[in-house]
């Protein structure tokens, strides 16, 4: 496996300092890596050097996550719409005009909206535990769906309880079999929580984002239509040990992308922690074809 250097940079995006990690030559084909909740570009720390010999891999920290700014909510909305627009502007500021987008967790919503905004810029999609088919949602969604149906103060308080070190740990370990949990670094939840605790406004902003997740449901039919219409080259690599997104959530993409390449690995929601080598092999092969 190749191991390229990783640079750590900050760029101004409409007055917000956005930290990002980058590996690879500036003129190489681009892989854009928006992160999921409650992580940051840290989740791609091992993937970036494995791609940077031949591709330009770029992973931003979104506002309120990682080492990026936490602007006042009057300036940045901490909603799915706001994050999707921020990712679009980040790509513009870095002059990224052609890319493969890695779609995982919340990053899949932001990345899909970027793809829909400019389909001609999409060289391909890599979909890893990021779902758009509600009939295949796993049981872990049910507490969220109760809040979507009835967004009470009590329900919001329950969401706030999950924004904690214990809640983060549960997100990262999820439903992994016992034999895989020791592959997941505790840095994921300890560092994520330390950065939230160091800047208390971040906790309120994360609750705001969690509460807004129900707004994504109306986007699902539009995203499915985008896939059917544009048929981007797609690699689906999935960890089915996932209480939110079991195997059926991956297989559902074949309804709209019958030519997609699908691989179910024996991992969970954070597949890069447990099956990095397998993902890298599949991803490098796919990038060869998508960017050709």
N, C-alpha and C positions, 0 to 999 in steps of 0.2 A: 504494500500500500504506500502511496506517495505521502510525503509529509512536508508541506510547504509552510512558510512563515505566516503568521497571522498578525495583522496590524490592528491597532485599536485607535479609533479616530472619533472626532466629533464634528458635526456639520450643523449650521444654522438652517432650520426649516421654518420660515415665516416667524422668526423671532424665538423659536424653541430650539435649544441645543439638544441635538439627537446624537447619542453615542452609537457607534456601530463597529462591528468587527468585520475585517475584510481579509481575504486571502486570494492570491493569484495576480497575474499581470493585468494592468488597467485596460488593455485592449483585448482581453480574452472574452469568450462567450460568458454571459452572466447567469448566475443562479441566485435568485433573490429569496431570502430566508426570513420571513416574518414569524415571530415566536408566538407561543401560546400562553395561556394563563395557568399558573401564576409566575411564569418563568421570564426569561429575557433572552438576549442573544447568547447567554451562557449555555443554553441548551444545545447550541450548535458548536460548542468549543472543540469537540473532537471531529466533527464533520468538516469544518472549514479547512484544516490542514490536509485532509484526505482528498480534497478537490482542487486545491490551489495550484497544483502543478500544471493544470490544463484549462481551468475555468476560473473566472472571477466570482468568488462566492461572497455575498454581501448580506450581513445579518444585523439589522438595526435593533436597538432597544426602543420600544415605543414609549411615548411620554408617560411618566408615572411608574415605569418599570426600569430595572437595571440602573444604569448610570446616566440615563437621559433626564432632562428637566422634568419637574412636576409643576406645570403652569397652573395658575388659578383657574378654577372652573369657568370663570367669566371669559377666559381667553381660549380654553380648550374644553370640549364638552364631556369627555370620558364616556362617550357612547360608541356603538359600533360604527355609526355614520362618521363620527369625528376621527376615529382611528383609521378607517378606510381612506378617508381624504388625506390624512397625514401620510399614510404609506404612498399614496399616489404622488403627493408633493415631494416626498423623500426621493422617489425614483426620478422625478423631474430635476430636482436640485443636483443629483449625482449624474444626470444625463444618461440614465439607463434607458435605452430605446428598444432593446430586444432582450428577452430573458425567459428562462424557465423559472416558474414560481413553485416553491415548496409549500404545500398547504397542510397545516397541522393545527388542531385545536382552534382557538380563536383566530390564529393567524390564517386559517383557511378562509374565514369570512372576509378578512381584509384583503387577502390575496386574490380571491375570486372576484371581488368587486374591482380590483385593479385590472384584472384580465378582461372583465366586461367593459370597462371604460375605454380600453384600447386593444381590441382583439388582435389587431395586426402586429402588435409588439410581442405577442406570446409565442415563444418557440415550443413550449410544452408545459405540462403540469405534472408535479409529483404529489400525489395525495396520500397522506399518512395520518390516519385517525383524525380526519376532519369531515364531518358528515353534513349532508343536505337532504336526507330522506327521513322524515319524521316517523314513518311507519316502521323504521328499523331502529329507532332509538332504544337504548338499553334501559334497565330499571333504574339506574342512577339518575336519570333525567326526571323522574317523577316529582321529587320535591321542588325542582325548578319549575316544572309545568304547573304545579299547584299555585305557585306565586304568579306565573304568567296569567293564569285564569282569574286570580283574585289577589292583586298586588296590595296586600294590607301592610300596615306598620309592623304587625307581628311577623309576617312573612319576611319582611325586609330585615328585621332583627335576626332572624334565623340565617339569612344570607350573611349578615355581618359576623356571626359566630364562626363561619367557615373561613373568614379572612384572619387567620391565626397560624402560628407555626404548626400546630397539630393539624389544622385544616389543609395547609400546604403539603404536609407530609402525606396525608391521605390522598391528595391529588396525584402525587408523584409515585406512590407505591400502588395505589389503586387495587386492582384485582389480580395482581401478579401472583403466580404460583410461588410457594415458599422457596423453591430452588433458584428463583431469579431475583428475589428482592435484594440479595447482597451485591448485585451488580449495579444497583442504583445508588449513586453518591449522595450522602446526606447533605453535601454542599448545596444541592438543588433547593431543598426547603429551608435549610439554615441560612444560606446567603439571601435567598429571596425574602425571607421574613425579616432578616436584619436590615435590609434596605427599606422595607416598609416601616419598620419600627423607628428607624432613624429619622424618618420624615413623616410624622403622624398624618398629614393630609392625604398621604397615599392610601391609607386604609379606607377613608371615606370615598375616595375616587374609585377604588376597586369595587366597593359595594355598589356604587353608581353603575359601574360597567356590568357587574353581575345582574343587577336589576334590569338592565337594558337588554339582556340576552333574548328575551321574548321577541324583540323587534326583528331578529334574524329570520323568524319563521316565514314572514311575508316575502323574504328574498328567495326562499328555496325554489319556488316554481320558476322564477326568473333565472336563477343559476342553472337549473336543469335545462331550461330552454337554451341558454348560452352554450352549454355543452353539446346539445343535440344539433344546434345550428352550425357551430364553428368546428366541432370535432377536433379540439387540440390534441396533439400527441400526448398521451397520458400514461404514466406509471403509477399504479396503485400498490403501495407496499404498506402492510397493515399488521398491527398487533391485536389479535382478537380477544385477549384477556383484558377487556375494557368494559366497565360497567355502563359507560355512556354509549360506546360505539362497538358492539360486537361484530362478528364476521359479516352478518347480514348488511350492516351499514356500508361495508366495503363493496360487497357483491352488488348492492343496489346501483352503484355507478354504471354497471354494465347495461342497465336499461337505456341510458342515454349515450354511453360510450362503449358500444359493443366491441370495438377493436382495442380497448385499453388492455394493457398488460397488468395482470393482477397476481400478487404474491401475498399469501397469508403466512406470516412468520409466527413463531411460538413465543410472542412477546405481548406487551400491552400498549398503553396509550403513549408512553415515552420510549419508543422503540430504539432510539439512538443510544439509550443507556444500556440496553441489554443485548442488542443485535446489530451493533454498529458495523461490523465487518460485512455482514450479509447485505445490509442496506447500501453500503458504499459500493459493493460489487454490482448490485443491480442499478444503482444510480449512475455510476460511471458508464456502464453499457448504454443506459437510456440517454444520457447526455450526449454521448457520441453520435447517436442517431438523431436526436432532436435538434441539435445545433449544426448538423451536417449541412 
